[in-house]
Amino acid sequence: TANSFNGEANLTFDGTTLKTTASTDAQLKITAGNASSQSRLLFEDSAAVDATITYDHNDRLLHIGAGTSTPTDGDLIIDSSGRVLIGTTTEGAGGADELTINTASGHGGMTIRTADDSNGNIWFSDGTSGAAEYAGYLQYAHDGDHMVIGTNGGERLRIDSSGVVRIGGTDT
């Protein structure tokens, strides 16, 4: 009809929303013209394209970009090896390249934000259960304001809020 589209019994479009009511898994398939093409979703308002999701079939990269109309100007890129690249198209050094964060100029970094009575953690794991999940770790405890470095599943170094360093339970 003039303001609706019914392609299948479970697929409807009302002029605003494309919807499926399938009782099993659903998929949206975008087929590119050839193996060196790109498939894209563009997000735009009345003025311009503001964001893109682009899959580059040639380079096998998924680009996700906000505040851009350029298809491969992705703020976030996932490559065919599952590596996540933020602000760059070049992965880090082998052995630590699963997540690469780049700032083109100035300072850069990553923030881990937790509640004022909770811990921010980076855990190094060699297993999927028990202490093996946090064999090594970096931890900032907001409740007490201290930094901990752990090895073999236990605390080995602590820096308290006044700067006192404790190694193996002994203040230095």
HELIX and SHEET records of a PDB file:
HELIX    1   1 GLY A  130  TYR A  134  5                                   5    
SHEET    1   A 3 PHE A   5  GLU A   8  0                                        
SHEET    2   A 3 LEU A  11  PHE A  13 -1                                        
SHEET    3   A 3 LEU A  18  THR A  20 -1                                        
SHEET    1   B 6 GLN A  38  GLU A  44  0                                        
SHEET    2   B 6 VAL A  49  ASP A  56 -1                                        
SHEET    3   B 6 LEU A  61  ALA A  66 -1                                        
SHEET    4   B 6 LEU A  76  ASP A  79 -1                                        
SHEET    5   B 6 VAL A  84  ILE A  86 -1                                        
SHEET    6   B 6 LEU A  99  ILE A 101  1                                        
SHEET    1   C 6 ASN A 119  PHE A 124  0                                        
SHEET    2   C 6 GLY A 136  ALA A 141 -1                                        
SHEET    3   C 6 HIS A 146  THR A 151 -1                                        
SHEET    4   C 6 GLY A 154  ILE A 159 -1                                        
SHEET    5   C 6 VAL A 165  ILE A 167 -1                                        
SHEET    6   C 6 THR A 170  ASP A 171 -1                                        
END                                                                             
